[in-house]
């Protein structure tokens, strides 16, 4: 199979109508179709009523939550926080009343008061900023506040850390991902500087070089929840405009090496994928949540990988 034939076959696979979220992003991000395109409009209109998003929304409670109403964070990884992260990835926004209902629980319950020192962690705050921004709430004062929180809690080396530390860690990618969700024109001067410092932190470490080799970082996953891997790093850095940086080359070579003969990528493990080298443990075992089967070709991972390579080619 020639490379052109393989690329065409992969694109046809991503454009199948069974998962309109994948089809929508393939049309817009890979084929550069405008929002006014009829196929784009149709795919977008179907995201909430067909496929993965429909399944998730079908489990939503009347008040807008999943699982517990009192605990929007838990249980891992089937509670409201985790479902909202996935739905924001799939391209939904607050024009859907079910999304608006759920988002307002987070705005009113989680952000009803300012975040106090020690009350929040970058993995939680960054994810919250990301999905609320994607859903259309970036102008909310409370969302602006948490972006300022991200700026203020960046370490001197340019990274972030959820635990007590003077230095950052690659594991805490959520701040940069939140910036990537925010339109560039909305970045303040301090945010722009924070992005530059954060990107340098990851590029200087080639996305994976931090002490001993941590094997889960070299495997492909989705959903990621709050876990890091090299695909997360590539996705965030290329979305922020660093696709032309030569320091991405080791991670890009790894990504290309994982592509199968048909041009697809598979999910290699489900989270929690905690390997040797982790400096933490989980007291209560979470419930894994998957959209696609581990070990099988993944439309979502293939979409992300293909989009990354396109960004790099265009840089």
C-alpha positions as CSV (number, residue, x, y, z in Angstrom):
1,X,0.0,0.0,0.0
2,X,1.5,3.4,-1.0
3,X,1.7,6.1,1.5
4,X,-0.9,8.2,-0.3
5,X,-3.3,5.2,-0.4
6,X,-2.8,4.6,3.3
7,X,-3.4,8.3,4.2
8,X,-6.6,8.3,2.1
9,X,-7.8,5.1,3.7
10,X,-7.2,6.5,7.2
11,X,-9.0,9.7,6.4
12,X,-12.0,7.7,5.1
13,X,-12.0,5.7,8.3
14,X,-12.0,8.9,10.4
15,X,-14.8,10.4,8.3
16,X,-17.1,7.5,8.9
17,X,-20.4,8.6,10.3
18,X,-20.5,6.3,13.4
19,X,-18.6,8.9,15.6
20,X,-19.6,12.4,14.5
21,X,-17.1,14.0,16.9
22,X,-14.3,12.3,15.0
23,X,-15.8,13.1,11.7
24,X,-16.3,16.8,12.7
25,X,-12.6,17.3,13.7
26,X,-11.4,15.3,10.7
27,X,-13.3,17.7,8.5
28,X,-12.2,20.9,10.2
29,X,-8.7,20.1,11.5
30,X,-7.5,17.7,8.8
31,X,-9.4,18.9,5.7
32,X,-9.6,22.6,6.8
33,X,-13.3,22.8,6.1
34,X,-15.0,26.0,7.4
35,X,-17.7,26.1,10.0
36,X,-20.2,27.0,7.2
37,X,-19.6,23.8,5.3
38,X,-22.7,21.6,5.2
39,X,-20.9,18.4,6.1
40,X,-19.2,20.2,9.1
41,X,-22.5,21.6,10.3
42,X,-24.2,18.2,10.0
43,X,-21.4,16.4,11.9
44,X,-21.4,19.0,14.6
45,X,-25.1,18.8,15.1
46,X,-24.9,15.0,15.5
47,X,-22.2,14.9,18.2
48,X,-24.6,15.0,21.1
49,X,-27.1,12.5,19.6
50,X,-24.9,9.8,18.2
51,X,-21.8,7.9,19.4
52,X,-19.7,8.5,22.5
53,X,-21.2,11.8,23.6
54,X,-24.7,10.5,23.3
55,X,-23.8,7.6,25.5
56,X,-22.2,9.9,28.2
57,X,-25.1,12.3,28.1
58,X,-27.5,9.5,28.5
59,X,-26.1,8.8,32.0
60,X,-26.4,12.4,33.1
61,X,-28.7,13.1,36.1
62,X,-31.5,15.7,36.1
63,X,-29.5,18.4,37.9
64,X,-26.7,18.1,35.4
65,X,-24.3,15.8,37.3
66,X,-23.0,12.3,36.8
67,X,-22.8,9.9,39.8
68,X,-22.7,12.0,43.0
69,X,-24.3,15.5,43.1
70,X,-22.4,16.3,46.3
71,X,-19.0,15.3,44.9
72,X,-18.5,16.6,41.3
73,X,-15.0,15.2,41.3
74,X,-15.7,11.6,42.2
75,X,-15.8,8.9,41.8
76,X,-12.8,8.5,39.6
77,X,-13.2,8.2,36.6
78,X,-17.0,8.1,36.1
79,X,-18.0,11.3,38.0
80,X,-18.9,14.7,36.7
81,X,-15.4,16.1,36.4
82,X,-14.2,13.3,34.2
83,X,-17.3,13.2,32.0
84,X,-17.0,16.9,31.4
85,X,-13.4,16.6,30.3
86,X,-14.3,14.0,27.7
87,X,-17.4,16.0,26.4
88,X,-15.2,19.1,26.0
89,X,-12.8,17.0,23.9
90,X,-15.6,15.8,21.8
91,X,-16.6,19.3,20.7
92,X,-19.7,20.1,22.7
93,X,-20.5,23.5,24.1
94,X,-23.0,25.4,26.3
95,X,-25.5,25.7,23.4
96,X,-26.6,22.3,24.5
97,X,-28.7,22.8,27.7
98,X,-27.3,19.7,29.3
99,X,-23.8,21.0,29.0
100,X,-24.9,24.4,30.4
101,X,-26.6,22.8,33.3
102,X,-23.6,20.7,34.2
103,X,-21.1,23.6,33.7
104,X,-23.1,25.8,36.1
105,X,-22.8,23.2,38.8
106,X,-19.0,23.7,38.5
107,X,-19.2,27.5,38.3
108,X,-21.5,27.7,41.3
109,X,-20.3,24.9,43.5
110,X,-16.6,24.7,42.8
111,X,-16.0,28.3,42.1
112,X,-18.4,29.9,44.6
113,X,-15.4,31.4,46.5
114,X,-11.9,32.3,45.6
115,X,-9.3,29.5,45.6
116,X,-7.3,29.7,48.7
117,X,-3.6,28.7,49.0
118,X,-3.4,25.0,49.5
119,X,-7.1,24.4,48.5
120,X,-6.4,23.6,44.9
121,X,-4.1,21.7,42.6
122,X,-2.9,22.4,39.1
123,X,-4.3,19.1,37.7
124,X,-7.8,20.0,39.0
125,X,-7.7,23.8,38.3
126,X,-6.1,23.4,34.8
127,X,-8.6,20.8,33.7
128,X,-11.5,22.9,35.0
129,X,-10.2,26.0,33.1
130,X,-9.8,23.9,30.0
131,X,-13.3,22.4,29.9
132,X,-15.1,25.5,31.0
133,X,-13.3,27.5,28.3
134,X,-14.1,25.0,25.6
135,X,-17.8,25.0,26.7
136,X,-17.8,28.8,26.2
137,X,-17.4,30.3,29.7
138,X,-14.0,32.0,29.3
139,X,-15.5,35.4,30.0
140,X,-16.9,34.4,33.3
141,X,-15.0,36.3,36.1
142,X,-14.5,33.0,38.0
143,X,-12.9,31.4,35.0
144,X,-10.6,34.4,34.5
145,X,-9.7,34.1,38.1
146,X,-8.6,30.5,37.7
147,X,-6.4,31.4,34.7
148,X,-4.7,34.0,36.9
149,X,-4.3,31.3,39.5
150,X,-2.5,29.1,36.9
151,X,-0.1,32.0,36.2
152,X,0.6,32.7,39.8
153,X,1.3,29.1,40.7
154,X,3.8,28.4,38.0
155,X,7.2,27.4,39.4
156,X,10.4,29.3,38.7
157,X,11.6,26.6,36.3
158,X,8.4,27.1,34.2
159,X,6.6,23.9,35.2
160,X,3.8,23.2,37.7
161,X,3.5,20.6,40.4
162,X,0.5,19.2,42.3
163,X,2.6,18.2,45.3
164,X,4.9,20.3,47.6
165,X,7.8,21.1,45.4
166,X,10.1,24.0,44.4
167,X,10.3,22.6,40.8
168,X,7.8,21.5,38.2
169,X,7.1,18.1,36.7
170,X,6.1,16.9,33.2
171,X,3.1,15.2,34.9
172,X,1.4,18.6,35.4
173,X,0.5,19.5,31.9
174,X,-3.0,20.9,32.6
175,X,-1.9,24.6,32.8
176,X,-0.5,24.6,29.3
177,X,-3.5,22.7,28.0
178,X,-5.8,25.3,29.5
179,X,-3.9,28.1,27.7
180,X,-4.2,26.1,24.5
181,X,-8.0,26.1,24.8
182,X,-8.1,29.9,25.1
183,X,-8.0,32.0,22.0
184,X,-4.7,33.8,21.6
185,X,-6.4,37.2,21.6
186,X,-7.7,36.4,25.2
187,X,-4.2,35.8,26.5
188,X,-2.9,38.6,28.9
189,X,0.7,39.6,28.8
190,X,1.3,37.4,31.9
191,X,-0.4,34.4,30.3
192,X,1.8,34.8,27.1
193,X,4.9,34.8,29.3
194,X,3.6,31.8,31.2
195,X,3.0,29.9,28.0
196,X,6.5,30.7,26.8
197,X,8.1,29.5,30.1
198,X,5.9,26.4,30.3
199,X,6.6,25.4,26.7
200,X,10.3,25.8,27.3
201,X,10.0,23.6,30.4
202,X,8.6,20.7,28.2
203,X,10.8,21.3,25.2
204,X,14.0,21.4,27.3
205,X,13.0,17.9,28.6
206,X,12.1,16.6,25.1
207,X,8.7,15.8,26.5
208,X,9.9,12.7,28.3
209,X,13.2,13.3,30.0
210,X,12.8,13.8,33.7
211,X,15.0,11.6,35.9
212,X,14.5,7.9,35.4
213,X,12.5,6.6,32.4
214,X,8.8,6.4,33.4
215,X,7.3,3.8,31.1
216,X,3.6,5.0,31.1
217,X,4.7,8.3,29.5
218,X,5.8,6.3,26.4
219,X,2.4,4.6,26.0
220,X,-0.7,5.9,24.2
221,X,-3.9,6.5,26.2
222,X,-7.4,8.0,26.0
223,X,-9.0,9.3,28.2
224,X,-6.0,10.8,29.9
225,X,-7.9,12.3,32.9
226,X,-5.0,14.0,34.7
227,X,-2.2,11.7,33.5
228,X,0.6,12.7,31.2
229,X,2.1,10.8,28.2
230,X,4.2,11.9,25.2
231,X,1.1,12.2,23.0
232,X,-0.4,14.7,25.5
233,X,2.9,16.7,25.3
234,X,2.9,16.7,21.5
235,X,-0.8,17.7,21.3
236,X,-0.4,20.6,23.7
237,X,2.9,21.9,22.3
238,X,1.8,21.8,18.7
239,X,-1.5,23.4,19.5
240,X,0.4,26.3,21.2
241,X,2.4,26.8,18.0
242,X,5.7,24.9,18.7
243,X,5.4,22.3,16.0
244,X,8.5,23.5,14.3
245,X,10.8,23.1,17.4
246,X,13.5,20.5,16.8
247,X,13.3,19.3,20.3
248,X,10.0,17.6,19.5
249,X,11.8,15.2,17.1
250,X,12.4,12.3,19.6
251,X,8.7,12.3,20.6
252,X,7.6,12.6,17.0
253,X,9.9,9.6,16.0
254,X,8.3,7.6,18.8
255,X,4.8,8.5,17.6
256,X,5.6,7.5,14.0
257,X,7.1,4.2,15.2
258,X,3.8,3.3,16.8
259,X,1.7,3.6,13.6
260,X,0.5,0.3,12.2
261,X,0.8,-0.8,8.6
262,X,-2.7,0.6,7.9
263,X,-1.7,4.0,9.2
264,X,-3.6,3.8,12.5
265,X,-2.6,4.1,16.1
266,X,-4.0,2.1,19.0
267,X,-4.7,2.8,22.6
268,X,-1.9,0.9,24.5
269,X,-3.2,1.1,28.1
270,X,-6.1,2.3,30.2
271,X,-5.6,4.7,33.1
272,X,-4.7,4.4,35.9
273,X,-1.6,3.2,34.2
274,X,0.9,3.7,37.0
275,X,4.3,2.2,36.4
276,X,7.7,2.0,38.1
277,X,9.0,5.5,39.0
278,X,5.7,7.0,40.2
279,X,6.2,8.8,43.5
280,X,2.6,8.4,44.6
281,X,0.0,5.7,45.1
282,X,-3.8,5.7,45.0
283,X,-5.6,4.9,48.3
284,X,-8.8,3.9,46.5
285,X,-8.7,2.1,43.1
286,X,-10.5,4.1,40.4
287,X,-12.9,2.7,37.9
288,X,-11.3,2.7,34.4
289,X,-13.4,4.5,31.7
290,X,-12.8,3.8,28.0
291,X,-14.4,5.0,24.8
292,X,-12.5,2.5,22.7
293,X,-11.0,-0.9,23.4
294,X,-7.3,-1.1,24.6
295,X,-5.1,-2.8,22.0
296,X,-7.3,-2.0,19.1
297,X,-7.0,0.7,16.5
298,X,-8.4,3.9,17.9
299,X,-10.1,6.6,15.9
300,X,-9.5,9.2,18.6
301,X,-5.8,8.6,19.1
302,X,-5.4,8.3,15.3
303,X,-7.2,11.7,14.9
304,X,-4.9,13.3,17.5
305,X,-1.8,11.8,16.0
306,X,-2.7,12.8,12.5
307,X,-3.5,16.3,13.6
308,X,-0.2,16.6,15.4
309,X,1.7,15.6,12.3
310,X,-0.2,18.0,10.2
311,X,0.6,20.9,12.6
312,X,4.3,19.9,12.4
313,X,4.2,19.8,8.6
314,X,2.6,23.3,8.6
315,X,5.1,24.8,11.1
